[in-house]
Amino acid sequence: MSGTFQWNTVLLSGYAKLPASTTAEAVYNILVVAVVFDIRTGVIVDAEASMVTDLAKRFISKLMVGYNMNDGPEKLMEIFERYYHGTAKKALETALRAVFAKYKDYMAENQPSD
C-alpha cells in the first residue's frame, strides 16, 4: 500500500505505557501501534509500532500484515506470544487490544444500512 492512499482502508491506533528503564520508554514513553486495514475484508494491509530499532518495527509489522481483524485479537496474541520476546510484549498486547476495540467500534458504527 505504501505511497498510495486507498479509499477502502482505515487507520486505527492503540496506545500503551512502555516498561520503565527500557530504551523504548526513554525515547517514546508510550508505545503506539497503528494498523491500516481494508474495510471490505478486515485484512491488515500495513502496520507499525513505535519501537526503537528498525528491525523490531519491521518484525512486528510482518507479524501483523495479512492478519484478518475479523478473527479477533486472540489469534494475533498467540502469534506474538510465540514469535515476539521483547521487553515491550505486554505493552504491545495492550496496544493491540485497544486497536481491536476500535476496530469493533468502527465496524459497528459503519455497518451498511438495509
C-alpha positions in Angstrom: 0.0 0.0 0.0 2.9 2.3 0.6 2.7 5.6 -1.3 -0.9 5.2 -2.5 -3.9 6.2 -0.4 -6.8 3.8 -0.8 -10.4 4.8 0.0 -11.2 1.3 1.2 -8.7 1.5 4.0 -8.9 2.9 7.6 -6.1 3.6 10.1 -6.6 2.7 13.7 -4.1 3.1 16.6 -3.7 1.9 20.1 -1.5 3.1 22.9 0.1 1.6 26.0 2.7 2.6 28.6 6.1 1.1 27.9 8.1 -0.7 30.7 10.3 1.6 32.7 14.1 1.5 32.3 14.0 0.4 28.6 15.4 2.2 25.7 11.9 2.4 24.1 10.5 4.0 27.2 13.3 6.5 27.4 12.7 7.5 23.7 8.9 7.3 23.4 7.4 6.7 26.9 4.2 5.4 25.2 4.0 2.6 22.6 1.9 3.3 19.6 0.6 0.6 17.4 -1.1 1.7 14.1 -2.7 -0.6 11.6 -4.3 0.1 8.2 -7.0 -2.4 7.3 -9.1 -3.0 4.3 -12.7 -2.2 5.3 -14.0 -4.8 2.8 -12.1 -7.7 4.1 -10.8 -6.7 7.6 -7.2 -7.7 6.5 -4.4 -5.6 7.8 -2.5 -4.1 4.8 0.0 -2.0 6.7 1.2 -1.8 10.4 3.7 -0.1 12.5 4.7 0.1 16.1 6.8 2.8 17.7 9.8 0.6 18.6 13.4 2.0 18.8 15.1 -0.3 16.3 14.1 -0.6 12.6 14.4 -4.4 13.0 11.8 -4.6 15.7 9.5 -2.3 13.7 9.8 -4.4 10.6 9.4 -7.7 12.6 6.2 -6.5 14.3 4.8 -5.2 11.1 5.4 -8.5 9.4 3.6 -10.3 12.2 0.5 -8.1 11.7 0.3 -7.5 8.0 -2.1 -10.0 6.4 -3.9 -10.8 9.6 -7.7 -10.6 9.4 -9.1 -8.3 12.1 -12.4 -10.3 11.9 -10.6 -13.2 13.5 -10.3 -11.1 16.8 -7.3 -10.4 18.9 -6.7 -13.8 20.4 -5.1 -15.5 17.4 -2.8 -12.5 16.8 -1.9 -12.5 20.5 -0.9 -16.2 20.1 1.3 -15.2 17.2 3.0 -12.5 19.3 3.3 -14.9 22.2 5.2 -17.4 20.0 7.4 -15.1 18.0 7.9 -11.8 19.9 10.0 -12.0 23.1 11.0 -8.3 23.6 10.6 -6.3 26.8 7.6 -4.4 25.3 5.5 -7.6 24.9 2.8 -6.6 27.5 2.6 -3.0 26.1 2.2 -4.4 22.6 -0.6 -6.7 23.7 -2.3 -3.8 25.4 -2.0 -1.5 22.4 -3.2 -4.3 20.1 -6.3 -4.9 22.2 -7.0 -1.2 22.0 -6.7 -1.4 18.2 -9.2 -4.3 18.1 -11.6 -2.5 20.4 -11.5 0.5 18.0 -12.0 -1.9 15.1 -15.1 -3.4 16.7 -16.5 0.1 17.3 -15.7 1.2 13.8 -17.4 -1.8 12.2 -20.5 -1.4 14.5 -20.8 2.3 13.5 -20.2 1.7 9.8 -22.5 -1.2 9.0 -24.3 -0.8 5.7 -28.0 0.0 6.3 -30.6 -2.2 4.8 
